[in-house]
Amino acid sequence: MKILILGAGKMGTFLTDVLCINHTVALFDTNPKRLRFVFNTIRMTDMEEVRAFEPELVINCVTLKYTLDAFQSIIPYLPKDCILSDIASVKTGLRAFYESTGMRYVSTHPMFGPTFATLENLSNQSSIIISESDEEGKAFFHEAYGSLKLRLFEYTFDEHDETIAYSLSIPFASTLVFASVMKPQEAPGTTFKRHMDIAKGLLSEDDYLLSEILFNPYTPKQVENIRAELKLLLEIIENKDTDKMHEFLKKVRKNIE
């Protein structure tokens, strides 16, 4: 298959490396310096090159802030039967956009990133494929992600955003709150150091990515849950209420069984 990947960022170059072995892959980026280290791949910086390439599938890997702009810029240069695709971490508005184009589409979300995942072994990682997507497009990503040993899930657009608010917004928000009260000093605790490593990894991610996750319309409800539990825990601590603390710990242990 002839595949065009938009954006030579971390995930764009990763997917390029994965797919260029069995497919004809072109990588498009407006900054030619970002295209220097890809192999077995056609490098593109001009839209007219896209027209001549005639891709069968476009995978949009630019940051969510520019996802729709990238699609709108590239669509006039694509064959009408080309399948549009994204890997956006938040899907709000994408279904309406796709349907407005009249083109086939497939939306997925690889639930891992180069910061935390070991890209040579992704068997413990997951990916979501949006169930409303084109059948041929879904079949392609089932095969592509399956070859990476990823655990695959199919959700609707709305189910995806709700799941992401739970699985990413909660740890992101909790980690940001933890890091926001840190001060520059060495702390010897093992648990503290593990939390700090997670915080440093998270904050090495692109600010737009962090914002995208936290601006998910389902995130506020999850953050409200965190605030309510923090309020309860603070009351228990201030009152030195051993019985309620034991009840709280029992509930938490049950949640993570």
BAFI-3210 file (N, C-alpha, C; in Angstrom, 3 decimals, decimal comma, padded with zeros to 6 digits):
// residues 257
n [1|2|3|4|5|6|7|8|9|10|11|12|13|14|15|16|17|18|19|20|21|22|23|24|25|26|27|28|29|30|31|32|33|34|35|36|37|38|39|40|41|42|43|44|45|46|47|48|49|50|51|52|53|54|55|56|57|58|59|60|61|62|63|64|65|66|67|68|69|70|71|72|73|74|75|76|77|78|79|80|81|82|83|84|85|86|87|88|89|90|91|92|93|94|95|96|97|98|99|100|101|102|103|104|105|106|107|108|109|110|111|112|113|114|115|116|117|118|119|120|121|122|123|124|125|126|127|128|129|130|131|132|133|134|135|136|137|138|139|140|141|142|143|144|145|146|147|148|149|150|151|152|153|154|155|156|157|158|159|160|161|162|163|164|165|166|167|168|169|170|171|172|173|174|175|176|177|178|179|180|181|182|183|184|185|186|187|188|189|190|191|192|193|194|195|196|197|198|199|200|201|202|203|204|205|206|207|208|209|210|211|212|213|214|215|216|217|218|219|220|221|222|223|224|225|226|227|228|229|230|231|232|233|234|235|236|237|238|239|240|241|242|243|244|245|246|247|248|249|250|251|252|253|254|255|256|257]
n.u [000,847|000,436|001,474|001,039|002,519|001,859|003,779|006,764|007,281|007,700|005,879|005,177|007,614|008,152|006,010|006,567|009,009|008,052|006,185|007,454|008,794|007,118|005,522|005,046|006,213|005,744|006,970|005,825|006,757|006,899|009,280|012,359|014,603|013,676|013,332|015,641|016,648|015,238|014,664|014,483|012,311|010,220|010,917|009,119|008,302|006,714|003,471|002,738|004,270|002,921|000,578|001,573|002,449|000,155|-001,264|-002,704|-003,505|-003,579|-001,865|-002,331|-000,178|000,378|000,444|-002,460|-003,622|-003,185|-004,275|-006,735|-006,257|-004,053|-005,198|-007,077|-005,369|-004,046|-005,934|-006,934|-004,957|-005,112|-006,079|-009,539|-010,379|-008,681|-007,867|-008,461|-006,701|-006,080|-004,165|-004,993|-005,119|-007,375|-010,656|-012,688|-014,865|-013,746|-015,182|-017,359|-015,935|-014,655|-016,901|-017,850|-016,103|-016,646|-014,995|-013,388|-012,465|-010,304|-009,859|-007,500|-005,802|-002,765|-001,883|000,498|003,734|006,900|008,266|007,670|007,234|008,787|009,940|010,861|009,581|006,377|004,371|002,986|001,540|-001,198|-003,685|-006,216|-008,880|-011,169|-014,529|-016,441|-015,099|-013,899|-014,117|-012,018|-009,916|-009,859|-009,137|-006,560|-005,146|-005,594|-004,005|-001,482|-001,008|-001,335|000,898|002,793|002,316|000,508|-002,147|-005,450|-008,280|-011,655|-013,486|-016,207|-016,211|-017,053|-016,877|-014,147|-013,051|-014,112|-012,932|-010,223|-010,173|-010,436|-008,289|-005,965|-006,201|-006,627|-004,142|-002,383|-003,264|-002,993|-000,231|000,769|-000,176|001,244|003,892|003,737|003,999|006,551|009,877|013,232|015,136|016,961|015,386|015,161|013,368|012,157|009,641|009,002|011,003|010,268|007,805|008,745|010,303|008,296|006,952|008,928|009,214|006,642|006,534|008,407|007,132|005,463|004,035|001,629|000,541|000,061|-001,801|-003,854|-004,802|-005,727|-007,643|-009,696|-013,187|-014,316|-012,638|-012,910|-014,842|-013,466|-011,312|-012,706|-013,499|-011,015|-010,487|-012,557|-011,890|-009,391|-010,170|-011,673|-009,642|-007,928|-009,542|-009,707|-007,023|-006,531|-008,255|-007,168|-008,329|-008,398|-010,045|-011,571|-009,498|-008,526|-010,762|-010,747|-008,297|-008,875|-010,880|-009,425|-007,538|-009,257|-010,127|-007,903|-007,423]
n.v [-001,193|002,291|004,738|007,784|009,710|012,245|014,624|014,600|013,884|012,288|010,040|009,991|009,416|006,992|005,325|005,468|004,046|001,528|000,846|001,109|-001,134|-003,055|-001,607|001,085|004,049|007,481|010,380|013,364|016,647|020,039|021,022|020,396|019,475|017,709|015,409|014,049|011,599|009,288|006,092|004,122|005,487|007,891|011,265|014,221|017,653|019,344|020,068|019,373|017,172|015,283|015,010|013,796|011,402|009,987|008,730|005,876|005,730|008,040|008,962|010,958|012,513|014,820|017,295|017,539|020,080|021,035|019,151|019,110|021,310|020,349|018,194|019,605|021,078|019,119|017,488|018,491|017,556|014,858|011,576|010,782|008,367|007,859|006,867|008,575|009,134|009,253|009,638|010,781|011,833|012,773|012,669|014,433|016,148|015,081|013,049|014,418|016,083|014,236|013,062|015,240|015,478|013,485|011,411|008,197|006,968|006,189|005,981|005,911|005,194|004,886|003,685|004,480|005,914|007,217|008,120|006,628|003,993|000,884|000,598|-001,560|-003,677|-004,043|-005,508|-005,233|-003,007|-000,969|-000,342|001,677|001,292|003,030|002,202|003,068|003,429|003,031|-000,191|-001,423|000,215|-000,260|-002,959|-002,782|-001,473|-003,227|-005,324|-004,030|-002,965|-005,304|-006,733|-005,615|-006,686|-005,431|-004,909|-004,851|-002,701|-001,903|001,004|003,359|006,769|008,481|006,741|006,314|008,878|009,126|006,942|007,663|009,938|008,766|006,878|008,302|011,068|011,077|009,930|011,824|014,330|013,847|013,400|015,881|017,556|016,470|017,091|019,838|020,732|020,265|020,920|022,156|019,872|017,080|014,023|011,089|008,932|005,889|005,539|008,193|008,851|007,220|008,318|010,822|010,195|009,389|011,816|013,425|012,088|012,433|015,232|015,631|015,307|016,783|020,011|020,583|018,034|017,217|019,164|018,541|016,055|016,771|018,656|017,230|016,747|015,073|015,114|017,050|015,918|013,698|014,934|016,302|014,143|013,394|015,678|015,531|013,167|013,883|015,911|014,447|012,748|014,656|015,626|013,319|013,043|015,464|015,168|013,012|010,463|007,271|005,018|005,811|006,254|003,653|002,554|004,047|003,232|000,543|000,713|001,803|-000,212|-002,208|-001,049|-001,305|-003,963]
n.w [000,000|-000,692|001,391|003,044|005,501|007,728|009,300|010,987|013,668|016,916|016,913|014,233|012,877|014,094|013,206|010,514|010,371|011,136|009,136|006,669|005,862|004,719|003,034|000,642|001,648|002,309|003,889|005,117|005,893|006,830|007,657|006,547|007,950|009,842|008,516|008,140|009,187|008,477|006,940|003,904|002,867|001,275|001,177|001,759|001,203|-000,128|-001,343|-003,955|-004,482|-003,066|-004,547|-006,872|-005,798|-005,058|-002,699|-001,004|001,565|004,201|007,065|009,669|011,730|013,052|015,697|017,828|017,853|015,317|013,661|012,123|010,439|009,025|007,630|006,046|004,461|002,988|001,707|-000,866|-002,569|-002,680|-003,905|-004,526|-003,487|-001,446|001,876|004,837|007,890|011,419|014,489|016,790|020,217|021,430|020,320|019,804|017,689|015,386|014,052|012,868|011,174|009,439|008,202|006,847|004,749|002,946|002,353|002,835|006,080|008,869|012,262|014,847|017,969|019,193|022,252|023,611|024,030|022,866|025,119|027,496|026,700|025,722|022,697|021,288|022,384|022,609|023,716|026,066|025,716|024,421|021,851|020,393|018,143|016,258|016,125|014,256|011,924|008,487|007,001|005,541|006,285|009,053|009,047|008,023|010,121|012,208|011,363|011,152|013,766|015,144|014,339|015,905|018,288|019,916|022,261|021,214|020,986|020,269|020,108|020,120|018,859|020,986|023,197|023,177|023,930|026,481|027,759|027,572|029,157|031,610|031,738|031,100|031,801|034,589|035,758|034,599|035,636|038,390|038,594|037,743|039,781|041,936|041,083|041,060|043,673|044,367|045,599|045,150|046,318|047,628|048,087|049,986|049,805|048,352|047,112|046,628|044,759|042,620|041,922|041,157|038,917|037,161|036,915|035,710|033,279|032,193|031,959|030,040|027,737|024,883|025,286|024,030|023,660|026,323|027,011|025,201|026,149|028,699|028,101|027,125|026,822|028,724|030,865|033,078|034,888|035,883|037,173|039,106|040,655|041,722|043,258|045,140|046,510|047,545|049,269|051,123|052,117|053,272|055,340|056,931|057,681|059,040|061,199|062,383|062,226|062,778|062,262|060,007|058,252|057,908|056,650|054,320|053,146|052,787|050,857|048,738|048,229|047,340|044,982|043,306|043,007]
ca.u [000,000|001,154|001,056|001,608|002,468|002,007|004,417|007,934|007,520|008,050|005,023|005,243|008,812|008,021|005,137|007,308|009,948|007,304|005,434|008,229|009,345|006,173|004,706|005,729|005,862|006,274|006,840|005,711|006,912|007,298|010,660|013,177|015,575|013,070|013,263|017,007|017,096|014,355|015,252|013,543|011,123|010,243|010,811|008,345|008,075|005,874|002,168|002,679|004,861|001,841|-000,311|002,238|002,596|-001,168|-001,345|-003,951|-003,809|-002,864|-001,886|-002,056|000,517|000,730|-000,153|-003,911|-003,955|-003,085|-004,743|-007,730|-005,591|-003,216|-006,112|-007,652|-004,312|-003,577|-007,035|-007,014|-003,898|-005,283|-007,115|-010,813|-010,561|-007,681|-008,418|-007,897|-006,476|-005,430|-003,815|-005,209|-005,388|-008,744|-011,359|-013,791|-014,993|-013,162|-016,186|-018,092|-015,037|-014,502|-018,139|-018,010|-015,214|-017,152|-013,950|-013,294|-011,556|-010,084|-009,269|-006,913|-005,002|-001,761|-001,886|001,860|004,568|008,332|008,831|007,525|007,189|009,955|009,406|011,243|008,675|005,122|003,355|002,201|000,894|-002,506|-004,089|-007,659|-009,354|-012,538|-015,404|-017,195|-014,175|-013,995|-013,724|-010,689|-008,979|-009,744|-008,399|-005,152|-004,529|-005,588|-002,822|-000,267|-000,806|-001,197|002,285|003,595|001,861|-000,301|-003,510|-006,322|-009,626|-012,497|-014,437|-016,771|-015,535|-017,380|-016,306|-012,697|-012,722|-014,458|-011,897|-008,968|-010,291|-010,220|-006,999|-004,838|-006,392|-006,439|-002,723|-001,736|-003,613|-002,406|001,213|001,019|-000,378|002,410|005,074|003,554|004,348|007,930|010,874|014,542|015,920|017,092|014,547|015,691|012,358|012,040|008,346|009,116|011,824|009,482|006,851|009,490|010,666|007,084|006,687|009,914|008,863|005,434|006,820|009,253|006,232|005,105|002,988|000,363|000,010|-000,491|-003,014|-004,885|-005,370|-006,434|-008,773|-010,752|-014,422|-014,663|-011,641|-013,323|-015,512|-012,451|-010,557|-013,612|-013,399|-009,749|-010,635|-013,428|-011,149|-008,375|-010,856|-011,981|-008,387|-007,447|-010,359|-009,290|-005,698|-006,642|-008,953|-006,437|-009,387|-007,813|-011,056|-011,899|-008,317|-008,509|-011,843|-010,279|-007,270|-009,555|-011,554|-008,398|-006,990|-010,277|-010,166|-006,773|-007,269]
ca.v [000,000|003,568|005,412|009,095|010,060|013,687|015,002|013,793|013,896|010,992|008,963|009,951|008,688|005,609|004,606|005,359|002,930|000,277|000,540|001,190|-002,445|-003,797|-000,688|002,255|005,094|008,839|011,173|014,791|017,634|021,331|021,279|019,318|018,954|016,617|014,239|013,616|010,317|008,182|005,246|003,413|006,354|009,069|012,497|015,237|018,949|020,136|019,431|018,813|015,838|014,421|014,748|012,835|010,134|009,353|007,768|005,154|005,958|009,138|008,882|012,301|012,392|016,127|017,556|017,680|021,476|021,280|017,975|019,468|022,184|019,500|017,492|020,541|021,476|018,011|016,822|018,833|016,883|013,419|010,898|010,744|007,091|007,747|006,761|009,501|008,475|010,050|008,931|011,807|011,362|013,194|012,537|015,389|016,895|014,399|012,319|015,387|016,529|013,159|012,898|016,406|015,350|012,481|010,424|007,116|007,326|005,269|006,711|005,021|005,858|004,048|004,106|004,442|006,950|006,923|008,500|005,590|002,640|000,279|000,404|-002,873|-004,666|-003,343|-006,517|-004,788|-001,743|-001,115|000,625|001,748|001,524|003,545|001,210|003,633|003,622|002,227|-001,572|-001,680|000,931|-000,992|-004,190|-002,421|-001,185|-004,472|-006,079|-003,271|-002,949|-006,685|-007,151|-005,070|-007,410|-004,545|-005,312|-003,997|-002,461|-001,081|001,872|004,451|008,044|008,956|005,802|006,571|010,067|008,843|006,039|008,410|010,809|007,916|006,184|009,226|012,336|010,878|009,925|013,079|015,369|013,493|013,610|017,323|018,102|016,030|017,846|021,272|021,074|019,881|021,960|021,619|019,237|015,640|013,257|009,729|007,883|005,148|005,865|009,559|008,849|006,635|009,345|011,880|009,696|009,469|013,231|013,908|011,509|013,095|016,620|015,667|015,273|018,063|020,719|020,453|016,709|017,246|019,991|017,800|015,049|017,404|019,429|016,279|017,180|014,187|015,249|017,749|015,016|012,874|015,797|016,539|012,954|013,514|016,734|015,046|012,203|014,635|016,599|013,430|012,319|015,753|015,636|012,175|013,345|016,554|014,657|011,823|009,463|005,993|004,128|006,264|006,032|002,234|002,366|004,652|002,349|-000,678|001,043|001,988|-001,531|-002,909|-000,443|-001,678|-005,413]
ca.w [000,000|-000,706|002,620|003,335|006,916|007,933|010,547|011,338|015,104|017,502|016,432|012,773|012,463|014,556|012,271|009,254|010,505|011,216|007,923|005,423|005,502|003,883|002,242|000,087|002,611|002,159|005,114|004,777|006,960|006,264|008,090|005,957|008,921|010,605|007,634|007,837|009,706|008,125|005,898|003,031|002,905|000,408|001,958|001,043|001,851|-001,030|-001,588|-005,303|-004,397|-002,569|-005,684|-007,758|-005,077|-005,066|-001,587|-000,750|002,974|004,849|008,526|010,173|013,014|013,605|017,000|017,694|017,581|013,870|012,922|011,099|009,459|008,164|006,725|005,078|003,521|002,156|000,989|-002,301|-003,322|-002,514|-004,699|-003,825|-002,802|-000,390|003,228|005,817|009,171|012,463|015,720|017,810|021,576|021,728|019,038|019,733|016,438|014,228|013,278|012,047|010,103|008,464|007,437|005,970|003,588|002,012|002,099|003,821|007,166|009,973|013,382|015,839|019,007|019,848|023,662|024,120|023,448|022,971|026,420|028,503|026,144|025,094|021,357|020,785|022,972|022,888|024,029|027,222|025,355|023,782|020,843|020,175|016,778|016,343|015,492|013,127|010,805|007,271|007,275|004,992|007,133|010,324|008,797|007,876|011,419|012,983|010,945|011,466|015,216|015,575|014,095|017,003|019,484|020,752|022,607|020,416|021,471|019,391|020,800|019,330|019,120|022,333|024,168|023,217|024,722|027,870|028,269|027,696|030,328|032,786|031,770|030,982|032,516|036,030|036,114|034,210|036,605|039,685|038,503|037,670|041,124|042,704|040,675|041,313|045,057|044,604|045,781|044,776|047,366|047,481|049,010|049,912|049,735|047,088|046,509|046,124|043,551|041,530|041,492|040,486|037,593|036,340|036,642|034,738|031,985|031,700|031,602|028,853|026,589|024,290|026,038|023,321|023,942|027,678|026,968|024,474|027,047|029,817|027,583|026,770|027,496|029,836|031,923|034,310|035,823|036,534|038,087|040,244|041,512|042,453|044,257|046,212|047,314|048,283|050,362|052,131|052,737|054,113|056,557|057,745|058,225|060,016|062,383|062,866|062,407|062,383|061,681|058,657|057,423|057,547|055,678|053,072|052,593|052,345|049,596|047,707|047,872|046,556|043,648|042,464|042,925]
c.u [000,888|000,602|001,790|001,436|002,748|002,629|005,531|008,301|007,826|007,205|005,047|006,447|008,769|007,162|005,795|008,256|009,231|006,745|006,281|008,831|008,438|005,320|005,590|005,288|006,538|006,007|006,884|005,905|007,389|008,719|011,561|014,193|015,012|013,000|014,621|017,284|016,118|015,003|014,148|012,224|011,301|010,023|010,096|008,207|007,132|004,601|002,083|003,321|003,816|000,912|000,285|002,344|001,304|-001,312|-002,710|-004,430|-002,958|-003,001|-001,424|-001,474|000,931|000,009|-001,631|-004,337|-004,002|-003,623|-005,703|-007,116|-004,751|-004,074|-006,623|-006,631|-003,982|-004,674|-007,115|-005,988|-004,025|-006,271|-008,401|-011,019|-009,512|-008,381|-007,697|-007,755|-005,799|-005,059|-004,048|-005,592|-006,761|-009,486|-012,493|-013,756|-014,489|-014,207|-016,945|-017,216|-014,911|-015,740|-018,355|-017,149|-015,773|-016,144|-013,979|-012,280|-011,414|-009,337|-008,747|-006,178|-004,028|-001,578|-000,492|002,613|006,027|008,934|008,812|007,627|008,562|009,519|009,808|010,338|007,405|004,010|002,498|001,463|-000,396|-002,702|-005,602|-007,932|-010,820|-013,469|-016,174|-016,356|-014,476|-013,435|-012,330|-009,613|-008,776|-008,915|-006,904|-004,499|-004,595|-004,338|-001,539|000,020|-000,642|000,220|003,219|003,226|001,065|-001,631|-004,461|-007,726|-010,373|-013,505|-015,045|-015,967|-015,789|-016,796|-014,799|-012,383|-013,043|-013,396|-010,586|-009,006|-010,023|-008,784|-005,791|-005,006|-006,176|-004,951|-001,999|-001,994|-002,963|-000,901|001,555|000,836|000,800|003,618|004,956|003,926|005,791|008,806|012,251|015,352|015,956|016,241|014,922|014,654|012,262|010,746|008,381|009,886|011,073|008,455|007,567|009,903|009,471|006,802|007,653|009,615|007,665|005,750|007,832|008,422|005,934|003,949|001,628|-000,280|-000,633|-001,790|-004,158|-005,585|-006,235|-007,619|-009,884|-012,041|-014,850|-013,693|-012,157|-014,003|-014,504|-011,628|-011,399|-013,572|-012,121|-009,878|-011,487|-012,688|-010,033|-008,986|-011,175|-010,713|-007,832|-008,226|-009,961|-007,960|-005,779|-007,287|-008,242|-007,405|-008,891|-008,822|-011,382|-010,708|-008,245|-009,595|-011,410|-009,258|-007,877|-010,236|-010,540|-007,820|-007,979|-010,331|-009,069|-006,529|-007,398]
c.v [001,250|004,433|006,731|009,381|011,549|013,947|014,074|013,966|012,497|009,862|008,868|009,166|007,241|004,796|004,458|004,168|001,583|-000,126|000,477|-000,142|-003,164|-002,914|000,405|003,464|006,412|009,589|012,641|015,640|018,934|021,705|020,152|018,724|017,766|015,333|013,576|012,159|009,164|007,374|004,551|004,173|007,521|010,304|013,562|016,511|019,834|019,371|018,794|017,424|014,829|014,048|013,685|011,454|009,318|008,297|007,105|005,353|007,114|008,972|010,231|012,191|013,747|016,320|017,913|019,103|021,757|020,132|018,349|020,367|021,357|018,738|018,429|020,988|020,375|017,410|017,219|018,115|015,361|012,838|010,783|009,446|006,857|007,697|007,736|008,788|009,432|009,148|009,857|011,205|011,790|013,279|013,543|016,174|016,171|013,673|013,264|015,869|015,468|013,043|014,070|016,303|014,410|011,403|009,333|007,505|006,170|006,039|005,712|005,850|004,854|004,539|003,948|005,581|006,621|007,261|007,344|004,180|002,195|-000,149|-000,926|-003,969|-003,961|-004,299|-006,145|-003,488|-002,013|-000,075|000,537|002,018|001,921|002,684|001,746|003,771|002,688|000,828|-001,898|-001,000|000,224|-002,257|-003,907|-002,229|-002,382|-005,281|-005,356|-003,273|-004,362|-007,192|-006,644|-005,709|-006,514|-005,197|-004,329|-003,916|-001,639|-000,327|002,837|005,720|008,507|008,050|006,009|007,737|009,856|007,945|006,772|009,335|010,028|007,412|007,106|010,495|012,186|010,813|011,208|014,157|015,099|013,760|015,092|017,985|017,726|016,906|019,326|021,687|020,668|021,110|021,347|021,106|017,737|014,952|011,787|008,636|007,224|005,486|007,258|009,576|008,256|007,623|010,442|011,445|009,752|010,905|013,780|013,358|012,196|014,497|016,750|015,612|016,691|018,709|020,602|019,094|016,675|018,043|019,251|016,800|015,711|018,243|018,535|016,678|016,296|014,325|015,941|016,848|014,177|013,691|016,148|015,355|012,985|014,540|016,268|014,061|012,871|015,365|015,634|012,996|013,391|015,815|014,507|012,462|014,409|016,078|013,465|010,680|008,110|005,080|004,523|006,099|004,577|001,916|002,888|003,743|001,045|-000,449|001,167|000,647|-002,318|-002,388|-000,964|-003,179|-005,887]
c.w [000,000|000,428|002,756|004,819|007,049|009,299|010,955|012,803|015,599|016,922|014,914|012,286|012,928|013,591|010,901|009,284|010,484|009,857|006,658|005,004|004,501|002,979|001,642|000,897|002,240|003,460|004,734|006,018|006,332|006,642|007,577|006,936|009,702|009,786|007,426|008,167|009,466|007,003|005,110|002,899|001,951|001,281|001,140|001,878|001,039|-001,369|-002,975|-005,361|-003,937|-003,718|-006,602|-007,111|-005,083|-003,948|-001,495|000,688|003,469|006,356|009,065|011,582|013,580|014,937|016,838|017,346|016,083|013,024|011,798|010,034|008,493|007,166|005,639|004,040|002,524|001,276|-000,494|-003,164|-003,284|-003,516|-003,871|-003,051|-001,708|000,975|004,145|007,155|010,144|013,626|016,923|019,155|022,072|020,398|018,854|018,420|015,208|013,387|012,352|010,895|009,022|007,580|006,483|004,714|002,525|001,685|003,160|004,897|008,147|011,057|014,404|016,890|019,606|021,286|024,290|023,462|023,647|024,327|027,404|027,940|025,646|023,703|020,745|021,330|023,434|023,312|025,235|026,951|024,564|022,689|020,652|018,696|016,874|015,489|014,295|011,858|009,629|007,521|006,739|005,840|008,458|010,132|008,673|009,244|012,366|012,639|011,377|012,962|015,769|015,392|015,172|018,339|020,443|021,091|021,934|021,001|020,428|020,236|019,793|019,634|020,554|023,406|024,294|024,143|026,197|028,514|028,488|028,906|031,603|032,854|031,668|031,807|034,010|036,384|035,726|035,254|037,954|039,684|038,463|039,031|042,020|042,379|041,018|042,730|045,384|044,840|045,542|045,976|047,118|048,528|048,875|049,663|048,365|046,373|045,905|044,802|042,361|040,997|040,709|039,078|036,640|035,950|035,597|033,346|031,370|031,191|030,467|027,576|026,106|025,054|025,367|023,587|025,327|027,710|026,293|025,390|028,100|029,360|027,021|027,507|028,659|031,018|033,181|035,339|036,583|037,529|039,306|041,205|042,346|043,563|045,433|047,118|048,117|049,473|051,490|052,863|053,666|055,425|057,504|058,431|059,310|061,316|063,022|063,179|061,873|061,704|060,239|057,708|056,979|056,521|054,304|052,384|052,069|050,999|048,455|047,269|047,018|045,125|042,725|042,413|041,491]
res [m|k|i|l|i|l|g|a|g|k|m|g|t|f|l|t|d|v|l|c|i|n|h|t|v|a|l|f|d|t|n|p|k|r|l|r|f|v|f|n|t|i|r|m|t|d|m|e|e|v|r|a|f|e|p|e|l|v|i|n|c|v|t|l|k|y|t|l|d|a|f|q|s|i|i|p|y|l|p|k|d|c|i|l|s|d|i|a|s|v|k|t|g|l|r|a|f|y|e|s|t|g|m|r|y|v|s|t|h|p|m|f|g|p|t|f|a|t|l|e|n|l|s|n|q|s|s|i|i|i|s|e|s|d|e|e|g|k|a|f|f|h|e|a|y|g|s|l|k|l|r|l|f|e|y|t|f|d|e|h|d|e|t|i|a|y|s|l|s|i|p|f|a|s|t|l|v|f|a|s|v|m|k|p|q|e|a|p|g|t|t|f|k|r|h|m|d|i|a|k|g|l|l|s|e|d|d|y|l|l|s|e|i|l|f|n|p|y|t|p|k|q|v|e|n|i|r|a|e|l|k|l|l|l|e|i|i|e|n|k|d|t|d|k|m|h|e|f|l|k|k|v|r|k|n|i|e]
***
